[in-house]
Amino acid sequence: MANLKYSYIESRKKTVISAEVALVLSFFAVIFIFIIGVLLYLSFKIDMFNQSKVSLEHQISKIEYQTQEVKKDIDIINKSVVLSNKLEKRNIFVLTSVKNILELVPDKITLSKMKIEKSKLTIYGMTPTKDVYNLLMLAPLRSIFDKSYTSFYLQDNGWYKFVSYNSMDENITIFRNH
Protein backbone atom coordinates (compact mmCIF):
# COMPACT_ATOMS: atom_id res chain seq x y z
CA MET A 1 0.00 0.00 0.00
CA ALA A 2 0.99 3.28 -0.65
CA ASN A 3 1.97 5.56 2.05
CA LEU A 4 -1.06 7.54 2.91
CA LYS A 5 -0.81 10.74 4.75
CA TYR A 6 -3.67 12.01 6.72
CA SER A 7 -1.99 15.24 7.79
CA TYR A 8 -0.32 18.05 5.96
CA ILE A 9 2.23 18.54 8.78
CA GLU A 10 5.02 16.19 9.11
CA SER A 11 5.34 14.65 12.59
CA ARG A 12 8.28 15.36 14.78
CA LYS A 13 10.21 13.00 16.88
CA LYS A 14 9.04 12.85 20.48
CA THR A 15 11.69 12.89 23.26
CA VAL A 16 11.26 11.91 26.87
CA ILE A 17 12.21 15.42 28.06
CA SER A 18 11.15 18.41 26.13
CA ALA A 19 13.41 21.44 25.60
CA GLU A 20 11.41 23.54 28.06
CA VAL A 21 11.59 20.86 30.77
CA ALA A 22 15.34 20.42 30.11
CA LEU A 23 15.83 24.18 30.52
CA VAL A 24 13.90 24.19 33.80
CA LEU A 25 15.80 21.12 35.09
CA SER A 26 19.17 22.62 34.17
CA PHE A 27 18.15 25.85 35.95
CA PHE A 28 17.26 23.85 39.10
CA ALA A 29 20.56 21.90 38.85
CA VAL A 30 22.57 25.14 38.68
CA ILE A 31 20.62 26.59 41.64
CA PHE A 32 21.15 23.32 43.59
CA ILE A 33 24.92 23.37 42.91
CA PHE A 34 25.05 27.06 43.92
CA ILE A 35 23.21 26.31 47.20
CA ILE A 36 25.57 23.38 47.96
CA GLY A 37 28.57 25.68 47.29
CA VAL A 38 27.16 28.38 49.59
CA LEU A 39 26.51 25.77 52.33
CA LEU A 40 30.08 24.43 52.03
CA TYR A 41 31.49 27.99 52.14
CA LEU A 42 29.37 28.87 55.21
CA SER A 43 30.33 25.60 56.93
CA PHE A 44 34.02 26.39 56.34
CA LYS A 45 33.56 29.93 57.68
CA ILE A 46 31.65 28.66 60.75
CA ASP A 47 34.50 26.23 61.51
CA MET A 48 37.03 29.06 61.18
CA PHE A 49 34.88 31.25 63.46
CA ASN A 50 34.64 28.47 66.07
CA GLN A 51 38.40 27.96 65.98
CA SER A 52 39.05 31.70 66.42
CA LYS A 53 36.41 31.76 69.20
CA VAL A 54 38.22 28.95 71.07
CA SER A 55 41.54 30.76 70.57
CA LEU A 56 40.08 34.04 71.87
CA GLU A 57 38.50 32.27 74.87
CA HIS A 58 41.90 30.77 75.66
CA GLN A 59 43.52 34.21 75.40
CA ILE A 60 40.80 35.72 77.62
CA SER A 61 41.34 33.07 80.30
CA LYS A 62 45.11 33.60 80.06
CA ILE A 63 44.67 37.38 80.45
CA GLU A 64 42.26 36.86 83.39
CA TYR A 65 44.87 34.64 85.08
CA GLN A 66 47.59 37.23 84.44
CA THR A 67 45.27 39.95 85.78
CA GLN A 68 44.74 37.94 88.98
CA GLU A 69 48.50 37.47 89.33
CA VAL A 70 49.07 41.21 88.84
CA LYS A 71 46.37 41.95 91.46
CA LYS A 72 48.13 39.58 93.88
CA ASP A 73 51.43 41.34 93.16
CA ILE A 74 49.77 44.73 93.72
CA ASP A 75 48.34 43.47 97.04
CA ILE A 76 51.80 42.26 98.09
CA ILE A 77 53.33 45.60 97.09
CA ASN A 78 50.62 47.51 98.97
CA LYS A 79 51.19 45.37 102.06
CA SER A 80 54.93 45.94 101.70
CA VAL A 81 54.39 49.69 101.46
CA VAL A 82 52.20 49.67 104.58
CA LEU A 83 54.72 47.51 106.42
CA SER A 84 57.64 49.70 105.35
CA ASN A 85 55.72 52.80 106.47
CA LYS A 86 55.09 51.17 109.85
CA LEU A 87 58.74 50.14 110.04
CA GLU A 88 59.85 53.65 109.14
CA LYS A 89 57.58 55.13 111.82
CA ARG A 90 58.90 52.61 114.34
CA ASN A 91 62.49 53.37 113.39
CA ILE A 92 61.86 57.09 113.72
CA PHE A 93 60.21 56.47 117.09
CA VAL A 94 63.13 54.31 118.27
CA LEU A 95 65.64 56.87 117.00
CA THR A 96 63.77 59.66 118.78
CA SER A 97 63.52 57.53 121.94
CA VAL A 98 67.24 56.75 121.88
CA LYS A 99 68.03 60.42 121.32
CA ASN A 100 65.75 61.38 124.21
CA ILE A 101 67.29 58.74 126.48
CA LEU A 102 70.80 59.92 125.58
CA GLU A 103 69.77 63.50 126.33
CA LEU A 104 68.57 62.28 129.75
CA VAL A 105 72.06 61.09 130.63
CA PRO A 106 73.70 63.69 132.90
CA ASP A 107 77.35 64.64 132.48
CA LYS A 108 78.34 62.79 135.66
CA ILE A 109 77.13 59.42 134.31
CA THR A 110 79.03 57.61 131.56
CA LEU A 111 77.27 55.04 129.37
CA SER A 112 79.28 52.17 127.91
CA LYS A 113 76.57 50.16 126.18
CA MET A 114 72.84 50.16 125.39
CA LYS A 115 70.73 47.23 124.20
CA ILE A 116 67.34 48.04 122.72
CA GLU A 117 64.83 45.27 122.15
CA LYS A 118 61.15 45.39 121.28
CA SER A 119 59.98 46.63 124.67
CA LYS A 120 63.17 46.43 126.72
CA LEU A 121 66.13 48.70 127.23
CA THR A 122 69.31 47.62 128.99
CA ILE A 123 71.84 50.32 129.88
CA TYR A 124 75.42 49.67 130.99
CA GLY A 125 77.54 52.46 132.43
CA MET A 126 79.36 54.11 135.34
CA THR A 127 78.21 56.61 137.96
CA PRO A 128 80.07 58.34 140.80
CA THR A 129 77.40 57.37 143.37
CA LYS A 130 74.17 55.46 143.53
CA ASP A 131 72.35 58.63 144.57
CA VAL A 132 73.47 60.54 141.46
CA TYR A 133 72.11 57.72 139.30
CA ASN A 134 68.85 57.43 141.28
CA LEU A 135 68.20 61.18 141.22
CA LEU A 136 69.31 62.05 137.69
CA MET A 137 68.68 58.89 135.68
CA LEU A 138 66.29 56.51 137.42
CA ALA A 139 63.38 58.96 137.76
CA PRO A 140 63.17 59.76 134.00
CA LEU A 141 63.53 56.06 133.14
CA ARG A 142 60.69 55.14 135.48
CA SER A 143 58.49 57.75 133.82
CA ILE A 144 59.08 56.07 130.45
CA PHE A 145 59.15 52.37 131.38
CA ASP A 146 56.76 50.28 133.44
CA LYS A 147 59.52 48.35 135.22
CA SER A 148 63.04 49.52 136.05
CA TYR A 149 65.66 47.60 137.98
CA THR A 150 69.29 48.57 138.44
CA SER A 151 72.26 46.57 139.71
CA PHE A 152 75.36 48.40 141.00
CA TYR A 153 78.93 47.05 141.23
CA LEU A 154 81.54 49.00 143.21
CA GLN A 155 84.82 49.58 141.36
CA ASP A 156 88.31 50.01 142.80
CA ASN A 157 88.25 53.75 142.01
CA GLY A 158 85.09 54.32 144.09
CA TRP A 159 82.71 54.67 141.15
CA TYR A 160 79.88 52.26 140.52
CA LYS A 161 79.32 50.22 137.41
CA PHE A 162 75.63 49.74 136.81
CA VAL A 163 73.31 47.70 134.65
CA SER A 164 69.83 49.12 134.30
CA TYR A 165 67.05 46.82 133.08
CA ASN A 166 63.97 48.67 131.85
CA SER A 167 60.88 47.16 130.25
CA MET A 168 57.40 48.06 129.14
CA ASP A 169 54.29 46.00 129.60
CA GLU A 170 53.43 44.36 126.25
CA ASN A 171 49.75 45.31 126.60
CA ILE A 172 50.41 49.02 127.10
CA THR A 173 53.57 49.63 125.10
CA ILE A 174 53.50 52.07 122.23
CA PHE A 175 56.07 49.94 120.43
CA ARG A 176 53.28 47.49 119.69
CA ASN A 177 51.58 49.87 117.22
CA HIS A 178 54.73 51.21 115.65
C-alpha positions in Angstrom: 0.0 0.0 0.0 1.0 3.3 -0.6 2.0 5.6 2.1 -1.1 7.5 2.9 -0.8 10.7 4.8 -3.7 12.0 6.7 -2.0 15.2 7.8 -0.3 18.1 6.0 2.2 18.5 8.8 5.0 16.2 9.1 5.3 14.7 12.6 8.3 15.4 14.8 10.2 13.0 16.9 9.0 12.8 20.5 11.7 12.9 23.3 11.3 11.9 26.9 12.2 15.4 28.1 11.2 18.4 26.1 13.4 21.4 25.6 11.4 23.5 28.1 11.6 20.9 30.8 15.3 20.4 30.1 15.8 24.2 30.5 13.9 24.2 33.8 15.8 21.1 35.1 19.2 22.6 34.2 18.2 25.8 35.9 17.3 23.9 39.1 20.6 21.9 38.8 22.6 25.1 38.7 20.6 26.6 41.6 21.2 23.3 43.6 24.9 23.4 42.9 25.1 27.1 43.9 23.2 26.3 47.2 25.6 23.4 48.0 28.6 25.7 47.3 27.2 28.4 49.6 26.5 25.8 52.3 30.1 24.4 52.0 31.5 28.0 52.1 29.4 28.9 55.2 30.3 25.6 56.9 34.0 26.4 56.3 33.6 29.9 57.7 31.7 28.7 60.8 34.5 26.2 61.5 37.0 29.1 61.2 34.9 31.3 63.5 34.6 28.5 66.1 38.4 28.0 66.0 39.0 31.7 66.4 36.4 31.8 69.2 38.2 29.0 71.1 41.5 30.8 70.6 40.1 34.0 71.9 38.5 32.3 74.9 41.9 30.8 75.7 43.5 34.2 75.4 40.8 35.7 77.6 41.3 33.1 80.3 45.1 33.6 80.1 44.7 37.4 80.4 42.3 36.9 83.4 44.9 34.6 85.1 47.6 37.2 84.4 45.3 40.0 85.8 44.7 37.9 89.0 48.5 37.5 89.3 49.1 41.2 88.8 46.4 42.0 91.5 48.1 39.6 93.9 51.4 41.3 93.2 49.8 44.7 93.7 48.3 43.5 97.0 51.8 42.3 98.1 53.3 45.6 97.1 50.6 47.5 99.0 51.2 45.4 102.1 54.9 45.9 101.7 54.4 49.7 101.5 52.2 49.7 104.6 54.7 47.5 106.4 57.6 49.7 105.3 55.7 52.8 106.5 55.1 51.2 109.9 58.7 50.1 110.0 59.9 53.7 109.1 57.6 55.1 111.8 58.9 52.6 114.3 62.5 53.4 113.4 61.9 57.1 113.7 60.2 56.5 117.1 63.1 54.3 118.3 65.6 56.9 117.0 63.8 59.7 118.8 63.5 57.5 121.9 67.2 56.8 121.9 68.0 60.4 121.3 65.7 61.4 124.2 67.3 58.7 126.5 70.8 59.9 125.6 69.8 63.5 126.3 68.6 62.3 129.8 72.1 61.1 130.6 73.7 63.7 132.9 77.4 64.6 132.5 78.3 62.8 135.7 77.1 59.4 134.3 79.0 57.6 131.6 77.3 55.0 129.4 79.3 52.2 127.9 76.6 50.2 126.2 72.8 50.2 125.4 70.7 47.2 124.2 67.3 48.0 122.7 64.8 45.3 122.1 61.1 45.4 121.3 60.0 46.6 124.7 63.2 46.4 126.7 66.1 48.7 127.2 69.3 47.6 129.0 71.8 50.3 129.9 75.4 49.7 131.0 77.5 52.5 132.4 79.4 54.1 135.3 78.2 56.6 138.0 80.1 58.3 140.8 77.4 57.4 143.4 74.2 55.5 143.5 72.3 58.6 144.6 73.5 60.5 141.5 72.1 57.7 139.3 68.9 57.4 141.3 68.2 61.2 141.2 69.3 62.0 137.7 68.7 58.9 135.7 66.3 56.5 137.4 63.4 59.0 137.8 63.2 59.8 134.0 63.5 56.1 133.1 60.7 55.1 135.5 58.5 57.7 133.8 59.1 56.1 130.4 59.1 52.4 131.4 56.8 50.3 133.4 59.5 48.3 135.2 63.0 49.5 136.1 65.7 47.6 138.0 69.3 48.6 138.4 72.3 46.6 139.7 75.4 48.4 141.0 78.9 47.0 141.2 81.5 49.0 143.2 84.8 49.6 141.4 88.3 50.0 142.8 88.2 53.7 142.0 85.1 54.3 144.1 82.7 54.7 141.1 79.9 52.3 140.5 79.3 50.2 137.4 75.6 49.7 136.8 73.3 47.7 134.6 69.8 49.1 134.3 67.1 46.8 133.1 64.0 48.7 131.9 60.9 47.2 130.2 57.4 48.1 129.1 54.3 46.0 129.6 53.4 44.4 126.2 49.7 45.3 126.6 50.4 49.0 127.1 53.6 49.6 125.1 53.5 52.1 122.2 56.1 49.9 120.4 53.3 47.5 119.7 51.6 49.9 117.2 54.7 51.2 115.6 
